[in-house]
Amino acid sequence: MVISNAIVCDANGERRADIRIDAGLITEIASGLRDSNIIDADGAYFIPLLMDTNIRVQDSTLNTKNIKTISNEALNGGIGHIILNADSKPAIDDEIVLEFAQNGLDGLKGAKVDLMINTLKGDATLSNIAILLKRGAVAPFVSTTAKNDLVIRIAQYCQMYGVTLFCKAEDNSLASSGVMLGGDVSLSLGLAGIPDLSEVLHVSRMIEIARHFKIRILFKAIASPRSIYLISQAKKDGVDVKCEVSIHHLVKSDEACRDFNTTAKLNPPLASENDRLELIEALKNSQIDLLTTLHRPSSVVNKEVAFYDAAYGCDGLHHALSIYYTKLVKSEIISMSKLVELCAKNPADSIGLSGGVIKVGQSVNALLFNPKENIVIKHQQSLYDSEELSGVVMMSFQGEKVTKFN
């Protein structure tokens, strides 16, 4: 098979070329390739499949059906590898639940699915981190609601096994009564607010944990520019910390919560417009390491209720690459190559894999993306419902498996 007239784009840049694929391997990248089976890309992008390390299943309910659904949705959106959050129902915090979840990974036809583990059980005691990692979980997760003595023990496990600690920076005492960012919009709606200090305080705390134990920490779904500043300064000091930001926090502000729009009720809450603009500047300055769709779908009965009672989260997977491309690449905030770095290379790095590069000799793990075709999103649980987006995923290539999309 030869894919001709493509823009081959990876984390190292882009170039016009043809790609030859034999038995699931990329065997040649050149111009003017010939074959009996030629797919004319007509200027479409040939890029690595994306990866997202911050995904939840429907209503966070962990079962085989929901795992398969999320796998298929991800591939449709251009994402070929996802990591499910550990704070599901049931939480992935013991061997029984881990095995149950792993059984749901058999026979997936969409994106590859991996699992992170919750380092704390429901009773705030440590889970059996060593056993869970040895049995196939790819990353430990901790919320900073955990007490210092427990976080220190978790850090020691990360040090021992050389894994990245996925960390959600939050403060129960500051966030428990709030439902959106504290500020002018929350006041006008009469809704209890969450101060961004809830995140910032614990980012600072965990940076010192990373510094002391010399471990890697990936801060999940950061929403405060101040947090990103602290993480950037720590990097300059040689501390191995990185930050992830959701696409929603880059392109939507707390203004989206007007009219008590429960689709905009996210965790962490959407930032103010001024902070959103600062997040964009941080992205341009390469201070953000990973992007996520922060996919967290909910049943209608959990969303079409009063804002205070509504579940957190929105849909992000169905049109992930189209959203990324339209909001970030087409608008010239970042390049397509930078998008691949943020959504393929760096997420893979976080769990010790290589990704984001297209080269001869590797098993193909890529997609064709046509930036010329437009679509209109029709999904009530999407923050982009009724918006017109540019670009559609045409085909995906996972080894010898080729999937075509309408």
Secondary structure, DSSP 8 states (H G I E B T S, - for coil): -EEEEEEEEETTEEEEEEEEEETTEEEEEESS---SSEEE-TT-EEEE-EEEEEE--GGGB--HHHHHHHHHHHHHTTEEEEEE-S-SBS-S-SHHHHHHHHHTTTT--SSEEEEEEESB-TTS-B--HHHHHHTT--EEEEETTS-HHHHHHHHHHHHHHT--EEEE---HHHHTT-SEESSHHHHHHT--EE-THHHHHHHHHHHHHHHHHT--EEE-S---HHHHHHHHHHHHTT--EEEEEEHHHHH--GGGGGGG-GGG--SS----HHHHHHHHHHHHTT---EEE--B----HHHHSS-TTTS-S-BB-STTHHHHHIIIIITTTSS-HHHHHIIIIIHHHHHTT---S---TTSB-EEEEEEEEEEEE---TTBTTTT-EEEEEEEEEEETTEEEE--
